[in-house]
Amino acid sequence: MSSLILRAGTRLLAPMMLLFSVFLLWRGHNLPGGGFIGGLVATSAIALQGIAFGPASMRRTLVFAPATIAGAGVLIATFAALPAALAGLPFFTGLWLKLDLGDGAVLPLSTPLLFDIGVYFTVIGGVCALIAALEEEPALEDQDMGG
Amino acid sequence: MLTVVLAPFVSALVAPWLVRRLGRWASYSLALVPGAIFVWAVLRLDSFAAGASQVIPWVPGLDVALAFRLDGLSGLFVLLISGIGTLVVLYAGGYLAGHAMLGRFFVFLMLFMGAMLGLVLADDVIALFVFWELTSLASYLLVGFQSEKPEARRAALQALLITGTGGLALLAGLILAALAGGSWRLSDLIVAGEAIRGHGLYLPAMVLIMLGSFTKSAQWPFHSWLPGAMQAPTPVSAYLHSATMVKAGVYLLARLDPAFGGTAAWTTTLLVIGGITMLAGLMLALLETDLKLILAWTTVSALGALVFLIGPATEEGARAAVAFLLTHALYKGALFMAAGNVDHEAGTRDLRNLSGLIRAMPITFAATAVSSASMAGIPLSLGWVSKAITKAAAIEAGGFLPLSVITFATLLLVAIAGMVAIEPFLGQKSEAAHEAHEAPPSMLTGPVALASLSLLFGLFPDLVSDAVLAPAASAVAGSPLAVEAKVIKPFDWTLGLTFVAFAAGAALYVLWQRRAERWRDRLDPVLSRGPDAGYDRALAGLARLASWQTRLWQPGLLHRYTAATFSVIVLVTAAALFRGDLRLAFPVDRVRLIEVVVLALTGAAAIVAALATTRLLAVTALGMVGIGVALIFMLFGAPDLAITQFMVETLVVVLLALVLVRLPGFRLSAAADRPRALHAAIAGATGLLVIVLLLGVLAEPFDPRLSEWFARASVPEAFGHNIVNVILVDFRAIDTLGEIIVVFAAALAGLAAIAARAARKDAR
């Protein structure tokens, strides 16, 4: 399944796709993109890695177990609701922190962004978990799934 | 009061740490908690009659609060729970000394104590229910403590299922009672008795509450879990049977007596069920040879007696119930601990292997003898005093039948007392008795203290009658009562009856020693078909029903699930659509050429997918359908949706490719062809339905309020120009949270399915 061309292409493509996924995540609030789409793009990059170099390499790229990443994503998204709850506002009220970086540049940080990051990781972890598990599964005998 | 309830819970948290740090001294430090609560309650004896409350808001929107109330009845229970609790903690320290799981044991025990305290102090019906369920959970953990034994696991589950089912009934009953009485406070319900009894919900509420109480307090026919609960370590049995758990049902009936009592339905049910339970328990006790099981059956019987006494809702009944409650708690706690000593030191608790222990274990014998005397109601013990009060209640309740039931119970109790106190200790030394020696002081404190109290209160009933029993009886009766407890009564015919019962009981004991074995063999086949077997049958039936309906609904074939899901969607939606008057719009004039092209390509791909003869072709064609849909999203100005669709299609191809290489036979087999016509029909119908649905929607005027609001509010309220994303992460963030939890759960389920298949393959 793995060819030299695929491996060489993956070395080039996968990092760019990952970068692109973060870009999509970041700009999602104002332009097409967001955590879900970003997560899917990142997953494609990692899946590509898995096809080219095998599931072990895919797991190395992810560092943590995929299911753990998905769980962490859900947690991060839940934590995005906490600041509002602690401030006595309704659950999930968006709170914004606009950091002044000087020279008129403003870095807006917000709980919706944190939430989107949670979505991003949930998608990556959830889909990658299945891809990795399927790739690692040994081929089945013929009688296992007749028809 | 909140502190009192919380203290055991907090100590449960630190118990394992204490056991690790202090070792055998941990039980002494833990015993300080119930000890302090006991002192706290004793210092408040004066205020029992008046009652004291504390209310902490909990769910103010629903008018549910952590309301606590200390009055005579809850005060008596607090004294028992904390007093016996102190002794049980000390006893457990000796009984389970060196046990590897001692820390865990104390966690469960303290949890149980806290739940029980909360239960008796709760004045809010919801709070009461929560603590009620907590006691069920804690007892499940305690009964199943020796989880390596299958019998212990079965007994724990049985206790949990029976009391848990009753708990559900109780919740419904309490809510109905609260509706009928117009308040969530027990103290309000108690004074609203007339309104409740006249309410249409009275009968259902009563039945449900009784179900909860009967299951908890092991009334016939729900009693089977209680003897099974003997699987718990003995300190737990002592606690469970004397002061906690099983008394919860009795507590609730006594608590609600002023509100519910006095009707024929209430009185008859309690008298009949209590009476059956009382006598059946005693007769079954006679048939046992295991010391703990004998005591367990007498507990069943005592609970029946308590229900029996609460039944008539009379003043005499209230007095008798609280007096017997105290008596029973004292002697039963002592007897269980003494039985535990015998088991611990002689290595068996089977009566057939025990005799002549008196030399080896004189102190245990003394405690057993005094407590058994109290159980049988022998003069000079507390049992004698409470029996006098009970007889007065029986006479008031209508004379002959109640009185004969109680006399018969006395007779049986005397025989059982002989089995418990005489058989193991007197006579020739058995083999086990040669090895036995007296229990350590930590295991003697409990039985000796409780037995001494049985004797002390028996000699000087004034010590408890005014301070403890009178307020408790008043709370049960709902009006102030005095309790007159006398050691010496003037001689009358009922006294003569009692002594006849004593003599007959002693005779029965002597006779029974010779005949018991034969009766046990003879009755065994009958008893093995009792409620305990019924529980097994019910559980097996439930399991069969579950697997039958699982086979029906979960064949494990994806195409069947999909076919079923879409058939239902089509049928239900179509039925709804064609019931109303359906108008369709055909906006043909607005169709662009590119839309027609995309549509044609997508449609063609769908047809190819349906007709494909190889899996690869089918997957490729489906991918084309997906891309076509993504293009349509693009054309209609939904870039977010389109990108998502593209990415999903890509990943689906990756996933399918991974699965496909593992599937046998590249071609779709002939077997798959048969349902294909059906599947095509379902798919076609689904597509048609969606078309009709959309054309119908177009025929209605478009209501732009929502989309206009999002367009307007997106930037000023959420600082985002991408409305789709703003909706996802801000306006409807909770929906999205739910969705990503679904993604997470689906991934876990997929992983589990893959792992399970790999495990099956390994096993092969």
Chai-1 contact restraints between the chains, C-beta under 6 A:
chainA,res_idxA,chainB,res_idxB,connection_type,confidence,min_distance_angstrom,max_distance_angstrom,comment,restraint_id
A,G28,B,N725,contact,1.0,0.0,6.0,A-B,restraint_1
A,H29,B,G720,contact,1.0,0.0,6.0,A-B,restraint_2
A,H29,B,N722,contact,1.0,0.0,6.0,A-B,restraint_3
A,H29,B,N725,contact,1.0,0.0,6.0,A-B,restraint_4
A,N30,B,G720,contact,1.0,0.0,6.0,A-B,restraint_5
A,N30,B,H721,contact,1.0,0.0,6.0,A-B,restraint_6
A,N30,B,N722,contact,1.0,0.0,6.0,A-B,restraint_7
A,L31,B,N722,contact,1.0,0.0,6.0,A-B,restraint_8
A,P32,B,P639,contact,1.0,0.0,6.0,A-B,restraint_9
A,P32,B,D640,contact,1.0,0.0,6.0,A-B,restraint_10
A,G34,B,N725,contact,1.0,0.0,6.0,A-B,restraint_11
A,I37,B,I643,contact,1.0,0.0,6.0,A-B,restraint_12
A,I37,B,T644,contact,1.0,0.0,6.0,A-B,restraint_13
A,L40,B,M647,contact,1.0,0.0,6.0,A-B,restraint_14
A,S44,B,T650,contact,1.0,0.0,6.0,A-B,restraint_15
A,A47,B,V654,contact,1.0,0.0,6.0,A-B,restraint_16
A,A70,B,F744,contact,1.0,0.0,6.0,A-B,restraint_17
A,A70,B,A747,contact,1.0,0.0,6.0,A-B,restraint_18
A,V74,B,I740,contact,1.0,0.0,6.0,A-B,restraint_19
A,V74,B,I741,contact,1.0,0.0,6.0,A-B,restraint_20
A,V74,B,F744,contact,1.0,0.0,6.0,A-B,restraint_21
A,A77,B,L737,contact,1.0,0.0,6.0,A-B,restraint_22
A,A77,B,I740,contact,1.0,0.0,6.0,A-B,restraint_23
A,F92,B,A733,contact,1.0,0.0,6.0,A-B,restraint_24
A,F92,B,I734,contact,1.0,0.0,6.0,A-B,restraint_25
A,G94,B,A718,contact,1.0,0.0,6.0,A-B,restraint_26
A,G94,B,D730,contact,1.0,0.0,6.0,A-B,restraint_27
A,P112,B,V729,contact,1.0,0.0,6.0,A-B,restraint_28
A,P112,B,D730,contact,1.0,0.0,6.0,A-B,restraint_29
A,F115,B,V729,contact,1.0,0.0,6.0,A-B,restraint_30
A,F115,B,A733,contact,1.0,0.0,6.0,A-B,restraint_31
A,D116,B,V729,contact,1.0,0.0,6.0,A-B,restraint_32
A,V119,B,I740,contact,1.0,0.0,6.0,A-B,restraint_33
A,T122,B,I740,contact,1.0,0.0,6.0,A-B,restraint_34
A,T122,B,V743,contact,1.0,0.0,6.0,A-B,restraint_35
A,T122,B,F744,contact,1.0,0.0,6.0,A-B,restraint_36
A,G126,B,V743,contact,1.0,0.0,6.0,A-B,restraint_37
A,G126,B,F744,contact,1.0,0.0,6.0,A-B,restraint_38
A,G126,B,A747,contact,1.0,0.0,6.0,A-B,restraint_39
A,A129,B,A747,contact,1.0,0.0,6.0,A-B,restraint_40
A,A129,B,L751,contact,1.0,0.0,6.0,A-B,restraint_41
A,L130,B,A747,contact,1.0,0.0,6.0,A-B,restraint_42
A,L130,B,G750,contact,1.0,0.0,6.0,A-B,restraint_43
A,A133,B,L751,contact,1.0,0.0,6.0,A-B,restraint_44
A,A133,B,I754,contact,1.0,0.0,6.0,A-B,restraint_45
A,L134,B,L658,contact,1.0,0.0,6.0,A-B,restraint_46
A,E135,B,L658,contact,1.0,0.0,6.0,A-B,restraint_47
A,E137,B,I754,contact,1.0,0.0,6.0,A-B,restraint_48
A,A139,B,R662,contact,1.0,0.0,6.0,A-B,restraint_49
A,L140,B,R662,contact,1.0,0.0,6.0,A-B,restraint_50
A,D142,B,P664,contact,1.0,0.0,6.0,A-B,restraint_51
A,G147,B,S669,contact,1.0,0.0,6.0,A-B,restraint_52
A,G147,B,A671,contact,1.0,0.0,6.0,A-B,restraint_53
A,G147,B,A672,contact,1.0,0.0,6.0,A-B,restraint_54
